Amino acid sequence: MSILVTGVAGFIGAGVAGALLARGETVVGIDNFSDQYDPVLKFARLKGLRETTGFIFLEADVAEREPMLALTQKHGDLDRIVHLAAHSGVRQSMVDPYVYVQTNVMGHLVMLELARGITELKHFVYASASSVYGANRKLPFVAADRVDRPLSLYAATKRADELMTETYAHLYGMRATGLRYFTVYGPWGRPDMSPYIFAKAIHEGSTIQLNHLGFIKRDCSYIDDIVAGTLAVLDKPPVDAGHRIYNLGAARSEDIVQVIALFETAFARKAIVELRPGEPGTLQETAADIADTTRDFGWTPKVTVEQGIPLFVDWFKSYNRL
Ligand SMILES: NC(=O)c1ccc[n+]([C@@H]2O[C@H](COP(=O)([O-])OP(=O)(O)OC[C@H]3O[C@@H](n4cnc5c(N)ncnc54)[C@H](O)[C@@H]3O)[C@@H](O)[C@H]2O)c1
């Protein structure tokens, strides 16, 4: 049997696919090399996977209905799906809203239709995001909290995915799980996310702009923990048909100024920081309550920022040949 992983050239997708292949699974990976950030990094992530037995790669757009639905005929032994392809990023979703709805909403619908067509489907796992907590003030964020005040279109598309999945699980008896990831960082991380932006700025001596006058807290999750959590969830579908949602985060909310200090230590160089007022689309603080995730999957994050940031900086230097 094989597993369909969408967004396989992405940061989390490549990690998940690599871990699945390492335990002997067959993975059919999909990606369209979107231009959200430089695809060269995506090709590099994919290179290692392509050299591994059991990996099949298809360049495709998840929002393209016909070729995606035809996939199940060609790969008739798919029994699990990890749907990670998305257009991510909060700020960019205010600049180019259409691509967010096309990929994250239409693409998600196509994936649900694809999943519905697989009679032997054991589990449909997909990426949501901590952004769905939006304007919520109660911390830490609990998966059962109301989430109807998204602050960005990106968050709204992720919430729409959760609602559509709820409907499909109800209508068609699917077993589905949504994962709300919290700021994932680590080797092979995304250049459009703050950890990479901090590393690049400190290395180049350019200015880091901090919103909310620097009063920002983030639950920063190390990639290996996120990959392990995603696999733990994939391996334990709901007993009966249904849809569940879990937080996957470090459950430690870090002061962003302290995080920058860890980067400064790793680079042995001071950061130049400019404080700015808040942006309307961004959350000031995120903190994950993972009690349910730990209870149901025995998963706990292992890597602290004190350990993870030096590992990320090591990778950043070697990848960029510094
Ligand atoms: N990294 C995080 O901190 C974080 C936090 C919350 C949620 N998420 C979610 O987790 C998932 C994976 O995130 P990531 O950090 O690996 O992002 P990523 O951008 O590195 O990976 C997503 C991949 O999907 C591909 N893709 C985009 N549009 C596509 C389309 N239409 N068809 C096929 N492939 C397409 C991209 O080329 C990319 O390789 C996403 O759904 C994201 O929204 C990530």
The ligand as a Tripos MOL2 file, in Angstrom:
@<TRIPOS>MOLECULE
LIG
   44    48     1     0     0
SMALL
NO_CHARGES

@<TRIPOS>ATOM
      1 N1          5.8370   25.7370    8.4190 N.am      1 LIG1
      2 C1          4.9890   26.1800    9.3400 C.2       1 LIG1
      3 O1          5.3850   26.7920   10.3400 O.2       1 LIG1
      4 C2          3.5250   25.9300    9.1890 C.ar      1 LIG1
      5 C3          2.6820   26.4310   10.2000 C.ar      1 LIG1
      6 C4          1.3100   26.2180   10.0730 C.ar      1 LIG1
      7 C5          0.8030   25.5010    9.0130 C.ar      1 LIG1
      8 N2          1.6500   25.0480    8.0550 N.ar      1 LIG1
      9 C6          1.0560   24.3060    6.9290 C.3       1 LIG1
     10 O2          1.7690   23.0980    6.7570 O.3       1 LIG1
     11 C7          1.8230   22.7700    5.3740 C.3       1 LIG1
     12 C8          3.2490   22.5990    4.9260 C.3       1 LIG1
     13 O3          3.9380   23.8140    5.1880 O.3       1 LIG1
     14 P1          5.4510   24.0440    4.8190 P.3       1 LIG1
     15 O4          6.0170   24.9270    5.8500 O.co2     1 LIG1
     16 O5          6.0860   22.7450    4.5080 O.co2     1 LIG1
     17 O6          5.2710   24.9190    3.5070 O.3       1 LIG1
     18 P2          6.0400   24.8300    2.1140 P.3       1 LIG1
     19 O7          5.5960   26.0240    1.3370 O.co2     1 LIG1
     20 O8          7.4830   24.6400    2.3240 O.co2     1 LIG1
     21 O9          5.4390   23.5290    1.4750 O.3       1 LIG1
     22 C9          4.2430   23.4900    0.7310 C.3       1 LIG1
     23 C10         4.5390   22.8440   -0.6070 C.3       1 LIG1
     24 O10         3.3090   22.8090   -1.3280 O.3       1 LIG1
     25 C11         3.6040   23.0960   -2.6960 C.3       1 LIG1
     26 N3          2.4190   23.6380   -3.3250 N.ar      1 LIG1
     27 C12         1.9160   24.8920   -3.2120 C.ar      1 LIG1
     28 N4          0.8160   25.0150   -3.9740 N.ar      1 LIG1
     29 C13         0.6310   23.8060   -4.5690 C.ar      1 LIG1
     30 C14        -0.3280   23.3160   -5.4900 C.ar      1 LIG1
     31 N5         -1.3410   24.1040   -5.9390 N.pl3     1 LIG1
     32 N6         -0.2200   22.0360   -5.9260 N.ar      1 LIG1
     33 C15         0.7990   21.2440   -5.4910 C.ar      1 LIG1
     34 N7          1.7360   21.6610   -4.6230 N.ar      1 LIG1
     35 C16         1.6460   22.9320   -4.1680 C.ar      1 LIG1
     36 C17         4.7300   24.0990   -2.6570 C.3       1 LIG1
     37 O11         5.4870   24.1050   -3.8620 O.3       1 LIG1
     38 C18         5.5380   23.6220   -1.4490 C.3       1 LIG1
     39 O12         6.6150   22.7970   -1.8490 O.3       1 LIG1
     40 C19         1.0830   23.8830    4.6450 C.3       1 LIG1
     41 O13        -0.2450   23.4920    4.4590 O.3       1 LIG1
     42 C20         1.1550   25.0420    5.6160 C.3       1 LIG1
     43 O14         0.1190   25.9660    5.4180 O.3       1 LIG1
     44 C21         2.9890   25.2400    8.1190 C.ar      1 LIG1
@<TRIPOS>BOND
     1     1     2 1
     2     2     3 2
     3     2     4 1
     4     4     5 ar
     5     4    44 ar
     6     5     6 ar
     7     6     7 ar
     8     7     8 ar
     9     8     9 1
    10     8    44 ar
    11     9    10 1
    12     9    42 1
    13    10    11 1
    14    11    12 1
    15    11    40 1
    16    12    13 1
    17    13    14 1
    18    14    15 2
    19    14    16 1
    20    14    17 1
    21    17    18 1
    22    18    19 2
    23    18    20 1
    24    18    21 1
    25    21    22 1
    26    22    23 1
    27    23    24 1
    28    23    38 1
    29    24    25 1
    30    25    26 1
    31    25    36 1
    32    26    27 ar
    33    26    35 ar
    34    27    28 ar
    35    28    29 ar
    36    29    30 ar
    37    29    35 ar
    38    30    31 1
    39    30    32 ar
    40    32    33 ar
    41    33    34 ar
    42    34    35 ar
    43    36    37 1
    44    36    38 1
    45    38    39 1
    46    40    41 1
    47    40    42 1
    48    42    43 1
@<TRIPOS>SUBSTRUCTURE
     1 LIG1         1 GROUP 0 **** ****
